[in-house]
Amino acid sequence: MTNSTEQFTAATTQAREVTERGVEAFKKGAKTFTDQATAMATLPSIDLTEPVARYFDLVQKSVDMNRELATRWAEHVSSLSGLLREQAEKAGTVVDEATEAVSDQVVDQAAKADELAQEQAEQVEQAKRDEEKAAKAAERAEAKKAKEQAREQYEGLTKAELSEKLAERELPKTGTVEELIERLVSADSK
């Protein structure tokens, strides 16, 4: 009887240790997630509510399942005799398998949450690049528009009139009409 009790005590201890390791892994994952979420606070707003809620729902389910299985197992251990001992050994196998399955699910969900966070971070980066590109295009368009407006005052003038304006500014008077206009526009922008 003592040997069987020691075996069941050892099995109970092992189940508790597995559960504690699972909880510790969860704590580390939650800490890592919290640290990453804090770092992302500087980025534009991203809605991670649903993935986080699903992640914690899954973790809660796995903790509840482990708790329920451990409680059931403990109840069976205390009332073991003959045939019940054999059934308890089978239940221990089921607990091990269920614990392994839950552990795998938690790891998979954590990986999916990490992938989702990375995808959203990439989307934020792409949005930044697109925004910068659009801002540069707007600047170029504005500069082009300003240059065209500056050219308008000189467009209808003859080469002689343009040369006269250049002479007033002590700038070179030679070149085509386009070159003379460009020289005047450049002088105006300085």
MISEDO-569872 format. One record per atom (N, C-alpha, C): residue number from 1; residue in one letter; x, y, z. Coordinates in Angstrom, 2 decimals, padded with zeros to 5 digits. Each point is the difference from the previous one (the first is absolute). Layout:
# residues N
<NUM 'A' <X Y Z>>
...
//
This chain:
# residues 190
<1 'M' <000.83 -001.20 000.00>>
<1 'M' <-000.83 001.20 000.00>>
<1 'M' <000.86 001.25 000.00>>
<2 'T' <001.10 -000.02 000.80>>
<2 'T' <000.87 001.17 000.09>>
<2 'T' <000.66 000.27 -001.35>>
<3 'N' <000.41 -001.04 -000.68>>
<3 'N' <000.64 000.17 -001.30>>
<3 'N' <-000.97 000.64 -001.00>>
<4 'S' <-001.25 -000.44 -000.01>>
<4 'S' <-001.01 000.56 -000.90>>
<4 'S' <-000.26 001.46 000.34>>
<5 'T' <-000.07 000.29 001.29>>
<5 'T' <-000.23 001.39 000.43>>
<5 'T' <001.16 000.87 -000.44>>
<6 'E' <001.21 -000.51 000.13>>
<6 'E' <001.17 000.78 -000.42>>
<6 'E' <-000.04 000.25 -001.52>>
<7 'Q' <-000.44 -001.01 -000.74>>
<7 'Q' <-000.10 000.16 -001.45>>
<7 'Q' <-001.01 001.07 -000.37>>
<8 'F' <-001.15 -000.06 000.68>>
<8 'F' <-001.04 000.98 -000.29>>
<8 'F' <000.41 001.39 000.48>>
<9 'T' <000.70 000.05 001.11>>
<9 'T' <000.51 001.29 000.49>>
<9 'T' <001.00 000.57 -001.01>>
<10 'A' <000.86 -000.88 -000.51>>
<10 'A' <000.99 000.45 -000.99>>
<10 'A' <-000.71 000.48 -001.27>>
<11 'A' <-001.04 -000.73 -000.40>>
<11 'A' <-000.75 000.40 -001.19>>
<11 'A' <-000.70 001.33 000.22>>
<12 'T' <-000.56 000.17 001.20>>
<12 'T' <-000.66 001.27 000.33>>
<12 'T' <001.00 001.14 -000.03>>
<13 'T' <001.15 -000.24 000.57>>
<13 'T' <001.06 001.02 000.02>>
<13 'T' <000.42 000.35 -001.43>>
<14 'Q' <000.13 -001.02 -000.81>>
<14 'Q' <000.39 000.24 -001.40>>
<14 'Q' <-001.06 000.82 -000.73>>
<15 'A' <-001.29 -000.34 000.23>>
<15 'A' <-001.08 000.76 -000.64>>
<15 'A' <000.03 001.45 000.47>>
<16 'R' <000.23 000.22 001.29>>
<16 'R' <000.07 001.36 000.54>>
<16 'R' <001.17 000.77 -000.65>>
<17 'E' <001.16 -000.68 -000.11>>
<17 'E' <001.17 000.66 -000.59>>
<17 'E' <-000.25 000.37 -001.45>>
<18 'V' <-000.66 -000.90 -000.75>>
<18 'V' <-000.33 000.29 -001.40>>
<18 'V' <-000.91 001.22 -000.07>>
<19 'T' <-000.99 000.02 000.89>>
<19 'T' <-000.93 001.14 000.04>>
<19 'T' <000.74 001.27 000.36>>
<20 'E' <000.90 -000.08 000.97>>
<20 'E' <000.77 001.20 000.40>>
<20 'E' <000.88 000.49 -001.14>>
<21 'R' <000.61 -000.95 -000.72>>
<21 'R' <000.83 000.42 -001.15>>
<21 'R' <-000.86 000.66 -001.07>>
<22 'G' <-001.21 -000.55 -000.19>>
<22 'G' <-000.92 000.61 -000.98>>
<22 'G' <-000.37 001.41 000.40>>
<23 'V' <-000.28 000.19 001.29>>
<23 'V' <-000.35 001.33 000.50>>
<23 'V' <001.19 000.94 -000.13>>
<24 'E' <001.21 -000.50 000.30>>
<24 'E' <001.21 000.84 -000.11>>
<24 'E' <000.24 000.41 -001.46>>
<25 'A' <-000.20 -000.96 -000.89>>
<25 'A' <000.15 000.31 -001.43>>
<25 'A' <-001.02 001.05 -000.42>>
<26 'F' <-001.21 -000.12 000.52>>
<26 'F' <-001.03 001.00 -000.28>>
<26 'F' <000.41 001.37 000.52>>
<27 'K' <000.54 000.04 001.21>>
<27 'K' <000.44 001.29 000.57>>
<27 'K' <001.07 000.64 -000.87>>
<28 'K' <000.97 -000.82 -000.41>>
<28 'K' <001.07 000.54 -000.85>>
<28 'K' <-000.55 000.50 -001.33>>
<29 'G' <-000.92 -000.78 -000.58>>
<29 'G' <-000.62 000.41 -001.27>>
<29 'G' <-000.78 001.29 000.17>>
<30 'A' <-000.75 000.09 001.10>>
<30 'A' <-000.78 001.22 000.26>>
<30 'A' <000.93 001.18 000.21>>
<31 'K' <001.12 -000.20 000.72>>
<31 'K' <000.97 001.08 000.25>>
<31 'K' <000.60 000.46 -001.32>>
<32 'T' <000.41 -000.96 -000.84>>
<32 'T' <000.55 000.33 -001.31>>
<32 'T' <-001.01 000.76 -000.83>>
<33 'F' <-001.22 -000.49 000.01>>
<33 'F' <-001.06 000.66 -000.76>>
<33 'F' <-000.22 001.42 000.51>>
<34 'T' <-000.02 000.17 001.32>>
<34 'T' <-000.20 001.33 000.60>>
<34 'T' <001.15 000.93 -000.40>>
<35 'D' <001.22 -000.51 000.05>>
<35 'D' <001.16 000.83 -000.38>>
<35 'D' <-000.11 000.42 -001.46>>
<36 'Q' <-000.39 -000.93 -000.87>>
<36 'Q' <-000.13 000.34 -001.42>>
<36 'Q' <-001.15 000.97 -000.22>>
<37 'A' <-001.07 -000.19 000.73>>
<37 'A' <-001.14 000.92 -000.14>>
<37 'A' <000.39 001.40 000.44>>
<38 'T' <000.81 000.11 001.06>>
<38 'T' <000.46 001.31 000.46>>
<38 'T' <000.87 000.66 -001.07>>
<39 'A' <000.86 -000.78 -000.62>>
<39 'A' <000.86 000.54 -001.06>>
<39 'A' <-000.83 000.46 -001.19>>
<40 'M' <-001.12 -000.64 -000.24>>
<40 'M' <-000.83 000.34 -001.14>>
<40 'M' <-000.88 001.22 000.27>>
<41 'A' <000.01 000.49 001.24>>
<41 'A' <-000.85 001.14 000.36>>
<41 'A' <000.37 001.24 -000.81>>
<42 'T' <001.25 000.07 -000.47>>
<42 'T' <000.42 001.15 -000.78>>
<42 'T' <-000.46 -000.08 -001.45>>
<43 'L' <-000.45 -001.15 -000.42>>
<43 'L' <-000.46 -000.18 -001.37>>
<43 'L' <-001.45 000.46 -000.12>>
<44 'P' <-000.48 000.18 -001.20>>
<44 'P' <-001.40 000.34 -000.16>>
<44 'P' <-000.87 -001.08 000.64>>
<45 'S' <-001.19 000.34 000.30>>
<45 'S' <-000.91 -000.89 000.73>>
<45 'S' <-000.27 -001.29 -000.77>>
<46 'I' <000.18 -001.13 000.70>>
<46 'I' <-000.27 -001.31 -000.57>>
<46 'I' <-000.95 -000.69 000.96>>
<47 'D' <-001.03 -000.62 -000.51>>
<47 'D' <-000.97 -000.67 000.85>>
<47 'D' <000.40 -001.46 000.20>>
<48 'L' <000.64 -000.27 001.15>>
<48 'L' <000.41 -001.35 000.35>>
<48 'L' <-000.97 -000.64 000.99>>
<49 'T' <-001.13 000.65 000.23>>
<49 'T' <-000.94 -000.46 001.03>>
<49 'T' <-000.47 -001.42 -000.27>>
<50 'E' <-000.43 -000.28 -001.21>>
<50 'E' <-000.54 -001.32 -000.29>>
<50 'E' <001.05 -001.10 000.14>>
<51 'P' <001.22 000.14 -000.59>>
<51 'P' <000.98 -001.08 000.18>>
<51 'P' <000.39 -000.19 001.46>>
<52 'V' <000.14 001.09 000.74>>
<52 'V' <000.36 -000.12 001.42>>
<52 'V' <-001.12 -000.69 000.76>>
<53 'A' <-001.23 000.39 -000.26>>
<53 'A' <-001.13 -000.63 000.69>>
<53 'A' <-000.06 -001.49 -000.32>>
<54 'R' <000.19 -000.35 -001.27>>
<54 'R' <-000.01 -001.42 -000.36>>
<54 'R' <001.14 -000.75 000.68>>
<55 'Y' <001.17 000.63 000.04>>
<55 'Y' <001.16 -000.63 000.65>>
<55 'Y' <-000.29 -000.26 001.47>>
<56 'F' <-000.51 000.99 000.71>>
<56 'F' <-000.26 -000.18 001.42>>
<56 'F' <-001.17 -000.95 000.24>>
<57 'D' <-000.99 -000.02 -000.90>>
<57 'D' <-001.08 -000.98 000.11>>
<57 'D' <000.57 -001.41 -000.10>>
<58 'L' <000.90 -000.21 -000.96>>
<58 'L' <000.60 -001.31 -000.17>>
<58 'L' <000.82 -000.38 001.22>>
<59 'V' <000.79 000.94 000.50>>
<59 'V' <000.81 -000.28 001.18>>
<59 'V' <-000.90 -000.33 001.18>>
<60 'Q' <-001.09 000.77 000.18>>
<60 'Q' <-000.92 -000.26 001.11>>
<60 'Q' <-000.62 -001.39 -000.15>>
<61 'K' <-000.39 -000.37 -001.22>>
<61 'K' <-000.57 -001.32 -000.22>>
<61 'K' <001.00 -001.09 000.35>>
<62 'S' <001.27 000.20 -000.40>>
<62 'S' <001.01 -001.01 000.29>>
<62 'S' <000.26 -000.10 001.50>>
<63 'V' <000.02 001.11 000.71>>
<63 'V' <000.18 -000.02 001.46>>
<63 'V' <-001.19 -000.70 000.65>>
<64 'D' <-001.22 000.34 -000.44>>
<64 'D' <-001.19 -000.64 000.55>>
<64 'D' <000.01 -001.50 -000.27>>
<65 'M' <000.40 -000.37 -001.21>>
<65 'M' <000.05 -001.41 -000.34>>
<65 'M' <001.02 -000.73 000.87>>
<66 'N' <001.19 000.59 000.15>>
<66 'N' <001.03 -000.61 000.85>>
<66 'N' <-000.50 -000.11 001.44>>
<67 'R' <-000.64 001.03 000.47>>
<67 'R' <-000.51 -000.01 001.37>>
<67 'R' <-001.06 -001.09 000.17>>
<68 'E' <-000.91 -000.08 -000.94>>
<68 'E' <-001.06 -001.01 000.09>>
<68 'E' <000.58 -001.40 -000.06>>
<69 'L' <000.94 -000.21 -000.92>>
<69 'L' <000.62 -001.32 -000.12>>
<69 'L' <000.78 -000.36 001.26>>
<70 'A' <000.76 000.92 000.54>>
<70 'A' <000.77 -000.26 001.21>>
<70 'A' <-000.92 -000.28 001.18>>
<71 'T' <-001.09 000.75 000.10>>
<71 'T' <-000.97 -000.21 001.08>>
<71 'T' <-000.63 -001.38 -000.12>>
<72 'R' <-000.43 -000.36 -001.17>>
<72 'R' <-000.59 -001.33 -000.21>>
<72 'R' <001.00 -001.10 000.34>>
<73 'W' <001.21 000.21 -000.47>>
<73 'W' <001.04 -001.00 000.25>>
<73 'W' <000.24 -000.15 001.49>>
<74 'A' <000.07 001.10 000.72>>
<74 'A' <000.22 -000.05 001.44>>
<74 'A' <-001.15 -000.71 000.71>>
<75 'E' <-001.23 000.23 -000.43>>
<75 'E' <-001.15 -000.68 000.59>>
<75 'E' <000.10 -001.51 -000.20>>
<76 'H' <000.41 -000.40 -001.17>>
<76 'H' <000.13 -001.43 -000.28>>
<76 'H' <001.13 -000.62 000.81>>
<77 'V' <001.09 000.71 000.16>>
<77 'V' <001.13 -000.54 000.74>>
<77 'V' <-000.39 -000.28 001.45>>
<78 'S' <-000.79 000.89 000.60>>
<78 'S' <-000.35 -000.18 001.41>>
<78 'S' <-000.95 -001.18 000.23>>
<79 'S' <-000.71 -000.44 -000.99>>
<79 'S' <-000.95 -001.10 000.19>>
<79 'S' <000.40 -001.25 -000.79>>
<80 'L' <001.29 -000.16 -000.25>>
<80 'L' <000.45 -001.12 -000.83>>
<80 'L' <-000.06 -001.32 000.76>>
<81 'S' <-000.37 -001.03 -000.74>>
<81 'S' <000.11 -001.37 000.51>>
<81 'S' <-000.13 -000.93 -001.20>>
<82 'G' <000.83 -000.98 -000.06>>
<82 'G' <-000.04 -001.03 -001.04>>
<82 'G' <-000.19 000.53 -001.40>>
<83 'L' <-001.19 -000.18 -000.53>>
<83 'L' <-000.33 000.37 -001.37>>
<83 'L' <000.12 001.51 -000.20>>
<84 'L' <-000.33 000.77 001.04>>
<84 'L' <000.10 001.46 -000.12>>
<84 'L' <001.45 000.44 -000.21>>
<85 'R' <000.94 -000.73 000.57>>
<85 'R' <001.42 000.36 -000.20>>
<85 'R' <000.39 -000.11 -001.47>>
<86 'E' <-000.47 -001.06 -000.64>>
<86 'E' <000.28 -000.17 -001.43>>
<86 'E' <-000.63 001.15 -000.81>>
<87 'Q' <-001.21 000.35 000.37>>
<87 'Q' <-000.67 001.11 -000.69>>
<87 'Q' <000.75 001.31 000.23>>
<88 'A' <000.53 000.18 001.19>>
<88 'A' <000.74 001.23 000.31>>
<88 'A' <001.26 000.09 -000.87>>
<89 'E' <000.65 -001.12 -000.22>>
<89 'E' <001.18 000.01 -000.87>>
<89 'E' <-000.39 000.44 -001.41>>
<90 'K' <-001.14 -000.52 -000.48>>
<90 'K' <-000.49 000.40 -001.32>>
<90 'K' <-000.35 001.49 -000.01>>
<91 'A' <-000.62 000.46 001.10>>
<91 'A' <-000.34 001.43 000.08>>
<91 'A' <001.26 000.85 000.01>>
<92 'G' <001.07 -000.49 000.64>>
<92 'G' <001.27 000.73 -000.01>>
<92 'G' <000.53 000.17 -001.41>>
<93 'T' <-000.15 -001.05 -000.80>>
<93 'T' <000.41 000.09 -001.40>>
<93 'T' <-000.83 001.03 -000.74>>
<94 'V' <-001.31 -000.01 000.25>>
<94 'V' <-000.89 000.97 -000.63>>
<94 'V' <000.38 001.41 000.42>>
<95 'V' <000.30 000.19 001.29>>
<95 'V' <000.40 001.32 000.49>>
<95 'V' <001.28 000.45 -000.70>>
<96 'D' <000.96 -000.93 -000.11>>
<96 'D' <001.25 000.34 -000.69>>
<96 'D' <-000.26 000.42 -001.45>>
<97 'E' <-000.84 -000.78 -000.67>>
<97 'E' <-000.31 000.30 -001.40>>
<97 'E' <-000.75 001.33 -000.13>>
<98 'A' <-000.97 000.20 000.90>>
<98 'A' <-000.78 001.24 -000.04>>
<98 'A' <000.89 001.20 000.31>>
<99 'T' <000.89 -000.17 000.98>>
<99 'T' <000.92 001.08 000.35>>
<99 'T' <000.91 000.33 -001.18>>
<100 'E' <000.46 -001.03 -000.66>>
<100 'E' <000.86 000.21 -001.18>>
<100 'E' <-000.78 000.71 -001.11>>
<101 'A' <-001.24 -000.44 -000.21>>
<101 'A' <-000.83 000.62 -001.05>>
<101 'A' <-000.27 001.46 000.31>>
<102 'V' <-000.34 000.28 001.26>>
<102 'V' <-000.27 001.39 000.40>>
<102 'V' <001.26 000.84 -000.13>>
<103 'S' <001.10 -000.58 000.42>>
<103 'S' <001.29 000.71 -000.11>>
<103 'S' <000.30 000.35 -001.45>>
<104 'D' <-000.23 -000.98 -000.89>>
<104 'D' <000.24 000.25 -001.43>>
<104 'D' <-000.93 001.10 -000.52>>
<105 'Q' <-001.25 -000.02 000.44>>
<105 'Q' <-000.95 001.03 -000.44>>
<105 'Q' <000.44 001.38 000.47>>
<106 'V' <000.45 000.09 001.24>>
<106 'V' <000.45 001.29 000.53>>
<106 'V' <001.18 000.52 -000.80>>
<107 'V' <000.94 -000.89 -000.29>>
<107 'V' <001.18 000.40 -000.78>>
<107 'V' <-000.42 000.46 -001.40>>
<108 'D' <-000.92 -000.74 -000.63>>
<108 'D' <-000.48 000.37 -001.34>>
<108 'D' <-000.69 001.37 000.03>>
<109 'Q' <-000.85 000.22 000.99>>
<109 'Q' <-000.70 001.28 000.08>>
<109 'Q' <000.97 001.15 000.26>>
<110 'A' <001.00 -000.24 000.82>>
<110 'A' <001.01 001.04 000.25>>
<110 'A' <000.75 000.32 -001.28>>
<111 'A' <000.33 -001.02 -000.78>>
<111 'A' <000.69 000.22 -001.27>>
<111 'A' <-000.88 000.78 -000.97>>
<112 'K' <-001.29 -000.33 -000.04>>
<112 'K' <-000.93 000.72 -000.88>>
<112 'K' <-000.14 001.46 000.43>>
<113 'A' <-000.06 000.22 001.33>>
<113 'A' <-000.10 001.38 000.49>>
<113 'A' <001.25 000.79 -000.38>>
<114 'D' <001.17 -000.65 000.09>>
<114 'D' <001.26 000.66 -000.37>>
<114 'D' <000.01 000.32 -001.49>>
<115 'E' <-000.44 -000.96 -000.82>>
<115 'E' <-000.06 000.24 -001.45>>
<115 'E' <-000.92 001.16 -000.33>>
<116 'L' <-001.15 000.03 000.67>>
<116 'L' <-000.96 001.08 -000.23>>
<116 'L' <000.61 001.35 000.38>>
<117 'A' <000.68 000.04 001.13>>
<117 'A' <000.64 001.24 000.43>>
<117 'A' <001.07 000.44 -001.01>>
<118 'Q' <000.77 -000.94 -000.52>>
<118 'Q' <001.03 000.32 -000.99>>
<118 'Q' <-000.64 000.51 -001.30>>
<119 'E' <-001.09 -000.66 -000.43>>
<119 'E' <-000.67 000.45 -001.21>>
<119 'E' <-000.53 001.42 000.16>>
<120 'Q' <-000.59 000.27 001.15>>
<120 'Q' <-000.55 001.33 000.23>>
<120 'Q' <001.13 001.04 000.09>>
<121 'A' <001.13 -000.38 000.58>>
<121 'A' <001.14 000.92 000.06>>
<121 'A' <000.52 000.29 -001.42>>
<122 'E' <000.02 -001.03 -000.84>>
<122 'E' <000.43 000.20 -001.39>>
<122 'E' <-000.98 000.92 -000.74>>
<123 'Q' <-001.29 -000.18 000.27>>
<123 'Q' <-001.00 000.86 -000.63>>
<123 'Q' <000.17 001.45 000.44>>
<124 'V' <000.33 000.19 001.26>>
<124 'V' <000.23 001.36 000.51>>
<124 'V' <001.21 000.61 -000.69>>
<125 'E' <001.08 -000.79 -000.14>>
<125 'E' <001.20 000.50 -000.68>>
<125 'E' <-000.31 000.35 -001.45>>
<126 'Q' <-000.77 -000.87 -000.67>>
<126 'Q' <-000.36 000.27 -001.40>>
<126 'Q' <-000.83 001.27 -000.09>>
<127 'A' <-000.91 000.19 000.94>>
<127 'A' <-000.83 001.21 000.02>>
<127 'A' <000.88 001.23 000.18>>
<128 'K' <001.02 -000.09 000.85>>
<128 'K' <000.92 001.12 000.20>>
<128 'K' <000.73 000.32 -001.30>>
<129 'R' <000.50 -001.07 -000.65>>
<129 'R' <000.73 000.21 -001.26>>
<129 'R' <-000.92 000.63 -001.05>>
<130 'D' <-001.23 -000.49 -000.09>>
<130 'D' <-000.96 000.56 -000.96>>
<130 'D' <-000.29 001.46 000.32>>
<131 'E' <-000.13 000.30 001.28>>
<131 'E' <-000.28 001.38 000.41>>
<131 'E' <001.18 000.92 -000.36>>
<132 'E' <001.23 -000.47 000.26>>
<132 'E' <001.18 000.79 -000.36>>
<132 'E' <000.08 000.22 -001.51>>
<133 'K' <-000.31 -001.06 -000.75>>
<133 'K' <000.04 000.09 -001.46>>
<133 'K' <-001.01 001.04 -000.50>>
<134 'A' <-001.21 -000.06 000.58>>
<134 'A' <-001.05 000.95 -000.39>>
<134 'A' <000.40 001.43 000.36>>
<135 'A' <000.64 000.18 001.17>>
<135 'A' <000.43 001.33 000.42>>
<135 'A' <001.06 000.55 -000.97>>
<136 'K' <000.94 -000.86 -000.39>>
<136 'K' <001.04 000.43 -000.95>>
<136 'K' <-000.61 000.36 -001.36>>
<137 'A' <-000.97 -000.81 -000.43>>
<137 'A' <-000.67 000.28 -001.28>>
<137 'A' <-000.74 001.33 000.07>>
<138 'A' <-000.63 000.27 001.14>>
<138 'A' <-000.71 001.26 000.18>>
<138 'A' <000.98 001.17 000.00>>
<139 'E' <001.16 -000.18 000.64>>
<139 'E' <001.02 001.06 000.00>>
<139 'E' <000.48 000.29 -001.43>>
<140 'R' <000.25 -001.08 -000.75>>
<140 'R' <000.46 000.19 -001.39>>
<140 'R' <-001.06 000.72 -000.83>>
<141 'A' <-001.26 -000.40 000.18>>
<141 'A' <-001.08 000.63 -000.74>>
<141 'A' <-000.12 001.47 000.37>>
<142 'E' <000.14 000.31 001.28>>
<142 'E' <-000.07 001.38 000.47>>
<142 'E' <001.16 000.83 -000.58>>
<143 'A' <001.20 -000.62 -000.01>>
<143 'A' <001.16 000.71 -000.55>>
<143 'A' <-000.18 000.25 -001.50>>
<144 'K' <-000.54 -000.99 -000.69>>
<144 'K' <-000.24 000.15 -001.44>>
<144 'K' <-001.03 001.10 -000.26>>
<145 'K' <-001.05 000.00 000.80>>
<145 'K' <-001.04 001.02 -000.14>>
<145 'K' <000.57 001.40 000.26>>
<146 'A' <000.82 000.11 001.05>>
<146 'A' <000.61 001.29 000.33>>
<146 'A' <000.91 000.47 -001.13>>
<147 'K' <000.74 -000.95 -000.58>>
<147 'K' <000.90 000.36 -001.10>>
<147 'K' <-000.80 000.47 -001.22>>
<148 'E' <-001.11 -000.71 -000.28>>
<148 'E' <-000.84 000.39 -001.13>>
<148 'E' <-000.62 001.38 000.22>>
<149 'Q' <-000.40 000.29 001.24>>
<149 'Q' <-000.55 001.32 000.31>>
<149 'Q' <001.08 001.08 -000.15>>
<150 'A' <001.22 -000.32 000.41>>
<150 'A' <001.09 000.97 -000.12>>
<150 'A' <000.32 000.26 -001.48>>
<151 'R' <-000.15 -001.04 -000.83>>
<151 'R' <000.29 000.16 -001.43>>
<151 'R' <-001.07 000.83 -000.71>>
<152 'E' <-001.24 -000.01 000.49>>
<152 'E' <-001.11 000.66 -000.68>>
<152 'E' <000.27 001.47 -000.30>>
<153 'Q' <000.62 000.69 000.93>>
<153 'Q' <000.24 001.43 -000.19>>
<153 'Q' <000.99 000.28 -001.14>>
<154 'Y' <000.79 -001.03 -000.38>>
<154 'Y' <001.00 000.20 -001.05>>
<154 'Y' <-000.40 -000.65 -001.32>>
<155 'E' <-001.04 -000.78 -000.03>>
<155 'E' <-000.37 -000.79 -001.17>>
<155 'E' <-000.29 000.87 -001.24>>
<156 'G' <-000.69 001.06 000.13>>
<156 'G' <-000.38 000.79 -001.18>>
<156 'G' <001.06 000.99 -000.46>>
<157 'L' <001.13 000.12 000.70>>
<157 'L' <001.02 001.00 -000.33>>
<157 'L' <000.88 -000.46 -001.15>>
<158 'T' <000.52 000.96 -000.74>>
<158 'T' <000.90 -000.30 -001.11>>
<158 'T' <001.39 -000.23 000.55>>
<159 'K' <000.91 -000.47 -000.87>>
<159 'K' <001.37 -000.25 000.42>>
<159 'K' <000.66 001.30 000.41>>
<160 'A' <-000.30 001.08 -000.68>>
<160 'A' <000.59 001.30 000.33>>
<160 'A' <-000.48 000.46 001.38>>
<161 'E' <-001.30 -000.18 000.28>>
<161 'E' <-000.54 000.41 001.30>>
<161 'E' <000.61 -000.85 001.13>>
<162 'L' <000.18 -001.28 -000.28>>
<162 'L' <000.60 -000.89 000.99>>
<162 'L' <001.45 000.39 000.24>>
<163 'S' <000.73 000.33 -001.08>>
<163 'S' <001.40 000.42 000.12>>
<163 'S' <000.11 001.28 000.82>>
<164 'E' <-000.96 000.91 -000.21>>
<164 'E' <-000.01 001.26 000.74>>
<164 'E' <-000.17 -000.27 001.51>>
<165 'K' <-000.93 -000.90 000.36>>
<165 'K' <-000.22 -000.34 001.42>>
<165 'K' <001.24 -000.65 000.60>>
<166 'L' <000.67 -000.82 -000.79>>
<166 'L' <001.23 -000.64 000.49>>
<166 'L' <001.10 001.04 000.20>>
<167 'A' <000.06 000.96 -000.90>>
<167 'A' <001.02 001.04 000.11>>
<167 'A' <-000.23 000.83 001.27>>
<168 'E' <-001.27 000.25 000.34>>
<168 'E' <-000.32 000.76 001.22>>
<168 'E' <000.52 -000.74 001.24>>
<169 'R' <000.07 -001.31 -000.07>>
<169 'R' <000.45 -000.81 001.15>>
<169 'R' <001.46 -000.39 -000.13>>
<170 'E' <000.62 000.50 -001.01>>
<170 'E' <001.40 -000.29 -000.28>>
<170 'E' <000.25 -001.49 -000.17>>
<171 'L' <-000.89 -000.64 -000.78>>
<171 'L' <000.12 -001.42 -000.31>>
<171 'L' <000.32 -000.15 -001.48>>
<172 'P' <000.58 -001.11 -000.42>>
<172 'P' <000.32 -000.22 -001.41>>
<172 'P' <-001.26 000.07 -000.86>>
<173 'K' <000.13 000.60 -001.22>>
<173 'K' <-001.15 000.24 -000.86>>
<173 'K' <-000.02 -000.95 -001.20>>
<174 'T' <000.92 -000.94 -000.08>>
<174 'T' <000.08 -000.87 -001.17>>
<174 'T' <-000.77 -001.29 000.24>>
<175 'G' <-000.41 -000.65 -001.08>>
<175 'G' <-000.69 -001.29 000.07>>
<175 'G' <-001.36 000.08 -000.68>>
<176 'T' <-000.69 -001.12 000.03>>
<176 'T' <-001.34 -000.06 -000.61>>
<176 'T' <-000.98 000.70 000.93>>
<177 'V' <-001.23 000.20 -000.50>>
<177 'V' <-001.04 000.63 000.82>>
<177 'V' <-000.24 -000.85 001.25>>
<178 'E' <-000.04 -001.31 -000.16>>
<178 'E' <-000.21 -000.91 001.14>>
<178 'E' <001.11 000.16 001.03>>
<179 'E' <001.24 000.08 -000.46>>
<179 'E' <001.13 000.17 000.93>>
<179 'E' <-000.10 001.33 000.74>>
<180 'L' <-000.40 001.06 -000.72>>
<180 'L' <-000.13 001.31 000.62>>
<180 'L' <-001.10 -000.02 001.07>>
<181 'I' <-001.14 -000.64 -000.34>>
<181 'I' <-001.10 -000.10 000.97>>
<181 'I' <000.45 -000.78 001.24>>
<182 'E' <000.70 -001.11 -000.23>>
<182 'E' <000.49 -000.81 001.12>>
<182 'E' <000.94 000.81 000.88>>
<183 'R' <000.84 000.79 -000.61>>
<183 'R' <000.95 000.82 000.77>>
<183 'R' <-000.76 001.01 000.86>>
<184 'L' <-001.04 000.63 -000.57>>
<184 'L' <-000.80 000.96 000.77>>
<184 'L' <-000.75 -000.67 001.13>>
<185 'V' <-000.59 -001.19 -000.25>>
<185 'V' <-000.74 -000.73 001.03>>
<185 'V' <000.94 -000.40 001.12>>
<186 'S' <001.19 -000.45 -000.37>>
<186 'S' <000.99 -000.38 001.03>>
<186 'S' <000.39 001.20 000.84>>
<187 'A' <000.19 001.14 -000.65>>
<187 'A' <000.37 001.22 000.74>>
<187 'A' <-001.14 000.43 000.92>>
<188 'D' <-001.25 -000.18 -000.43>>
<188 'D' <-001.15 000.37 000.83>>
<188 'D' <-000.10 -000.88 001.24>>
<189 'S' <000.40 -001.26 -000.13>>
<189 'S' <-000.17 -000.94 001.13>>
<189 'S' <001.11 000.14 001.02>>
<190 'K' <001.02 000.78 -000.27>>
<190 'K' <001.14 000.15 000.95>>
<190 'K' <-000.27 001.09 000.99>>
//
